[in-house]
Amino acid sequence: MAIKTVASEVRTEILKLDLDNPRLYHHRLSGNVPETESELMEAIGEDPQFKSLLKSIRKSGVMDPIWTVPQEDGTHLVIEGNRRLTCLRMLLDSGHPAPVGVTYERVRANVIDPDTSPKEIKLQKARLQTGKAVWGKFNVSALIWEFHNEDLMALEDIATEMQLSLAEVKKSMESYTRYLDYSRDTGDTNPKRFSMFEGTPKAVKEWIDESPENKRDFHKWINPTSGKARIRSVATRGGLRDFTKVVEDADAIKLMRDDERVSVEEAIEVVKQNNVMRDMPFLKQLLPLQAKMNGMSEAQKARLTTEPRLKIHLKSLRDACEALLRDLDAFES
């Protein structure tokens, strides 16, 4: 459904910040939602990109139109452009003079028909924000979860309205549901932890879902609030991708459960000890090589007589095998 809008200019003084800003979902989880516009301005000011935006607007004004919805009291609620409005307010409060040709007192806006339903306005917020760096996967996933669970929208409809693939919507739903489960279990509402669920390898998901004990342990091992997290990230050494190897070995998991000091890297050493082939993958080539050599034809063998270097290599291989066998016999005796 197309949103009816009118291109206009709106006075800054009648613009209101959106206290239901979807960028603030992590504040909702922690119970620290800004309750006033002043608190929201403070939260927006903590954005690492805010200073550069303020500098740009101070020099050139607001270049792109914001999106607003007229309110019954004559004000306009800003559904997209809250950071830009915050910049304008700060510049006006500071008394900073605008450059020639620039104004901080008025801003171009796409004004949405006031008869538009709250659900359509919410969908428009999502369309305008999705894909923006500051918006982030956490907020997109939180909004998708809310559309499905609170607004009872089908996943297919969410995908269409937010211009995402159905696979993306399903992945976001699953990741955010797992994150909510973790937050309720541990009390940790830091949105940075969302990456641990957005990037969970399939093997780890399957292990988590095998038992409540596995889920509790996983939540404990990624949670840094009570100490150092034992699974610290997704891709770095000792992270989730390395943990994929650990979940395949019951001894390694038991070691992590029995000793809180054991890291993922140390658990992987147990995996290596239990699986020689994983530690020395070149050994997997021995049987196929032996079979191919035994299956050589007389013609193939005759051809090797013209390659003296290969005969030297074969003798070296024979000597290495004999030396290794002697060493193994010595270990066993």
Secondary structure by P-SEA (a helix, b strand, c coil): cbbbbbbbbbbccccccccccccaaaaaaaccccccaaaaaaaaaaccaaaaaaaaaacccccbbbbbbbccccbbbbcccaaaaaaaaaaaaacccccccccccbbbbbcccccccaaaaaaaaaaaccccccccaaaaaaaaaaaaacccccaaaaaaaacccaaaaaaaaaaaaaaaaaaaacccccccaaaaaacccaaaaaaaaccaaaaaaaaaaaccccccccccccccccccccaaaaaacaaaaaaaaacccccaaaaaaaaaaaccccccccccaaaaaaaaaaaccaaaaaaacccaaaaaaaaaaaaaaaaaaaaaaaaac
